[in-house]
């Protein structure tokens, strides 16, 4: 069993941020550009879009299946986001940490807080939009949502940013995507290097 205080030989990296800020793109770039990375796929009760692949983007399950995972303690963290449930499979995270991998979790601030409680040494990174108007444009341009959902997402983003300032060690502004990716990768490499010196 893994010691959650030392986190095994791997490193947990939490990437949070409001909807539409580019978290998924940044996390995919981390996975492609760094060695020994495990990009965790969350389980969710939301509907799968046409472009998503089950088991790659998310594990799509029913609410009943999700509840069973909660009851059995199989989720590292979970949260309800806009009426859908999202959670991180605990077993896969622990296996990757024991194998010495850098585990990247793309989750919201609710989930990030839960992960920090279990893994106190987790590297917490929050992605910010350059300005609020940029976030409004990104959320509004998402074809899968109506205007009301976009409005709720924007309101939630404001409270998430306030919470993140207290929770996260690193705040990265995604003004230029390549620059933001480089900054996040630099933070991860620095954190791994410091851990190896201990």
C-alpha positions in Angstrom: 0.0 0.0 0.0 1.3 3.4 -0.9 2.2 5.9 1.8 0.2 9.0 1.0 2.5 11.2 2.9 5.5 10.4 0.8 3.6 9.6 -2.4 6.0 6.7 -3.3 8.6 7.5 -5.8 6.3 9.3 -8.2 4.9 12.9 -8.2 1.3 14.1 -8.3 0.7 17.2 -10.4 -2.7 18.8 -10.3 -3.7 21.1 -13.1 -6.8 23.1 -12.4 -8.5 26.1 -14.0 -11.9 27.4 -15.1 -13.7 25.8 -18.0 -12.4 26.9 -21.4 -9.0 28.0 -20.2 -7.0 25.3 -22.0 -6.3 22.8 -19.3 -6.9 19.8 -21.5 -4.6 21.1 -24.3 -1.8 21.8 -21.8 -2.1 18.4 -20.1 -2.0 16.6 -23.5 1.2 18.6 -24.3 2.8 17.6 -20.9 2.0 13.9 -21.7 3.5 14.2 -25.2 6.7 16.2 -24.2 7.7 14.7 -20.9 8.8 11.1 -20.2 7.3 8.8 -17.6 4.0 10.7 -17.4 0.6 9.1 -16.5 -2.2 11.4 -17.6 -5.1 10.3 -15.5 -8.5 9.8 -17.2 -11.5 10.7 -14.9 -14.7 8.7 -14.6 -17.8 10.8 -15.3 -21.5 10.5 -15.6 -21.9 13.0 -18.3 -22.7 12.1 -21.9 -19.9 11.3 -24.2 -19.4 13.8 -27.1 -18.8 12.5 -30.7 -15.1 13.3 -30.6 -14.4 11.7 -27.2 -13.1 8.1 -26.7 -14.1 6.1 -23.7 -11.1 5.2 -21.6 -8.9 7.9 -23.2 -10.7 11.2 -22.6 -12.9 9.9 -19.7 -14.4 6.7 -18.5 -18.1 7.2 -19.1 -20.2 5.4 -16.5 -23.7 5.6 -15.0 -24.6 7.5 -11.8 -25.3 4.1 -10.1 -21.8 2.9 -11.1 -20.3 6.1 -9.8 -22.1 5.8 -6.5 -20.7 2.3 -6.1 -17.2 3.6 -6.6 -17.7 6.2 -3.9 -19.1 3.6 -1.5 -16.1 1.2 -2.1 -13.6 4.0 -1.7 -12.3 3.6 -5.2 -12.1 7.4 -6.0 -9.2 9.6 -5.0 -11.5 12.6 -5.4 -14.9 13.4 -6.8 -17.1 16.3 -7.4 -20.4 17.3 -9.0 -19.9 19.8 -11.7 -22.9 21.3 -13.5 -25.1 18.3 -12.6 -22.5 15.7 -13.7 -20.2 13.7 -11.5 -16.5 13.5 -12.1 -13.9 11.5 -10.1 -10.3 10.2 -10.3 -9.7 6.4 -10.0 -7.6 5.8 -6.9 -6.1 2.5 -7.9 -4.7 3.7 -11.2 -3.2 6.8 -9.5 -1.5 4.7 -6.8 -0.1 2.2 -9.3 1.4 5.0 -11.4 3.0 6.6 -8.3 4.5 3.3 -7.2 6.0 2.9 -10.7 7.7 6.3 -10.2 5.6 8.1 -12.8 4.6 11.8 -12.8 0.8 11.6 -12.4 -1.1 14.5 -14.0 -4.6 15.1 -12.8 -6.7 17.6 -14.7 -9.5 18.4 -12.2 -11.4 21.3 -10.8 -10.6 23.2 -7.6 -13.0 21.0 -5.5 -11.1 17.9 -6.5 -7.8 19.6 -6.2 -8.5 20.4 -2.5 -9.3 16.7 -1.9 -6.1 15.5 -3.6 -4.0 18.0 -1.6 -5.5 16.5 1.6 -4.4 13.0 0.6 -1.1 14.0 -1.1 0.2 17.1 0.8 3.3 17.3 -1.5 1.2 17.4 -4.7 2.3 20.1 -7.1 -0.7 22.4 -7.5 -0.9 24.5 -10.8 -3.8 26.7 -11.7 -4.3 27.9 -15.3 -5.7 31.5 -15.7 -7.1 33.3 -18.7 -5.3 36.5 -19.6 -8.4 38.5 -18.8 -12.0 37.7 -17.9 -13.2 38.8 -21.4 -11.0 36.0 -22.9 -12.7 33.4 -20.7 -16.1 34.7 -21.7 -15.2 34.3 -25.4 -13.8 30.8 -24.9 -16.8 29.6 -22.9 -19.3 31.2 -25.3 -17.5 29.5 -28.3 -18.1 26.0 -26.9 -20.6 24.5 -29.3 -21.8 21.8 -26.8 -23.4 24.4 -24.4 -26.3 26.8 -24.3 -26.1 30.4 -23.1 -27.4 29.6 -19.6 -24.8 26.9 -19.0 -22.0 29.3 -20.3 -23.3 31.9 -17.8 -23.1 29.4 -14.9 -19.6 28.3 -16.0 -18.4 31.9 -15.9 -19.8 32.6 -12.5 -18.2 29.4 -11.2 -14.9 30.4 -12.8 -14.8 33.6 -10.7 -15.1 31.7 -7.4 -12.6 29.0 -8.5 -10.0 31.6 -9.2 -10.5 33.1 -5.7 -10.1 29.6 -4.1 -7.1 28.7 -6.3 -5.1 31.7 -5.0 -5.2 30.1 -1.6 -4.7 26.5 -2.7 -2.2 26.5 -5.6 1.5 27.2 -5.4 1.6 28.1 -9.1 -0.6 30.3 -11.2 0.1 30.2 -15.0 -1.6 32.7 -17.3 -2.5 31.1 -20.7 -2.1 34.1 -22.9 0.3 32.4 -25.3 -0.4 28.6 -25.4 3.2 27.6 -26.1 4.5 29.8 -23.4 2.0 28.5 -20.9 2.9 24.9 -21.8 6.6 25.7 -21.4 6.0 27.3 -18.0 3.9 24.3 -16.7 6.6 21.8 -17.9 9.3 23.9 -16.2 7.4 23.8 -12.9 7.0 20.0 -13.2 10.7 19.4 -14.0 11.8 21.7 -11.2 9.5 19.9 -8.7 10.7 16.4 -9.8 14.3 17.6 -9.5 13.7 19.0 -6.0 12.0 15.7 -4.9 15.0 13.7 -6.2 17.4 15.7 -4.1 15.5 14.9 -0.9 
